[in-house]
Amino acid sequence: MARSRRPAEPTTAQALVQAGIAAAATGLVYGTMYERNNYRVRQVELPILPPGTSPLRILHISDLHMLPGQRVKTAFLHSLTRLRPDFVVDTGDNLSSDRAVPAVMRALEPLLRLPGAFVFGSNDYYAPIPKNPLSYVGLGKKRTSETPLPWRDLRAALTEHGWEDATHRKFHMTVNGVRILIAGVDDPHMEADRYSTIAGPAGPGFDVRIGLTHSPEPRILDAFDADGYDLALAGHTHGGQVCLPTGAIVTNCGIDRSRVKGISAWGRNLMLNVSAGLGNSPFVPIRTFCQPEASLLVLTPQKSKGKEAPVAPLPSTEREPLAVG
């Protein structure tokens, strides 16, 4: 009588491969179904205003990548009014469809009642395209879209609501008694920036000087720092988007991975906030170990007259996601 042969036990190597595949599949499901919709607010206090100045609450949003019908993201954006911001900054990549301008305006509707400023990114001008997911971790060939998006319509809608287009402009405004100088450039990642249009010392007479750029490219940050800006706001990186538990794999721009999101010091006097953004390309609908976020930057007075702004990275206060119903 022939003996039945038992299946061979997997080797250690086979078991590790199987475990790795299972973990990757679990991460893919988690990143696709949950993490990319697990919105949060990152709140940071920056003591960079002159002594005696009123605090200024800046809401920094970026990389909405809106599509029609994104109700959860829209509800989260509506909920941000609970943070009582004084001023809103949008650092671009708002669109993922040529039909998304109404969706953006609906999502921003409560925030458009506040003073605001914006610059655009490549996904305001050109539609996203299918990409090799490996391009997000530095592998695979990168492709560039040439399909135009209705950026002029979006710009007109935002400016009609009173928000300032900071692209290649330098202007000032007073919000909550704080005198703000703002300057911005077009997306340097697509080499659309012309810093020469805003170059020159930021100058005295302002309580805070803020530079805006979609992508935090070093040449732009160096220029903001050299011209005396106090704070630069950027997006683009998605916080690394597909990250490991230890942090980002790539930044998709010229900055190092330690600056892929959050606050850091740049150069002599510049503080940099890079938003991890609220969206993602519709062709790569996944985030791992990288929650989508909005940033609330609370600018406060320096503690004593003449004290310089901090030059070391500041800790952030991670807050639970606001309920979106």
Secondary structure, 3 states (H helix, E strand, C coil): CCCCCCCCCCCHHHHHHHHHHHHHHHHHHHHHHCHHHCCEEEEEEEEEECCCCCCEEEEEECCCCECCCCHHHHHHHHHHHHHCCCEEEECCCCECCCCCHHHHHHHHCCHHHCCEEECCCHHHHECCCCCCHHHHHCCCCCCCCCCECCHHHHHHHHHHCCCEECECEEEEEEECCEEEEEEECCCHHHCCCCHHHCCCCCCCCCCEEEEECCCCCHHHHHHHHHCCCCEEEECCCHHHCECECCECCCCCCCCCHHHCCEEEEECCCEEEEECCCCCCCCCCCCCECCCCEEEEEEEEECCCCCCCCCCCCCCCEEECCCCCC
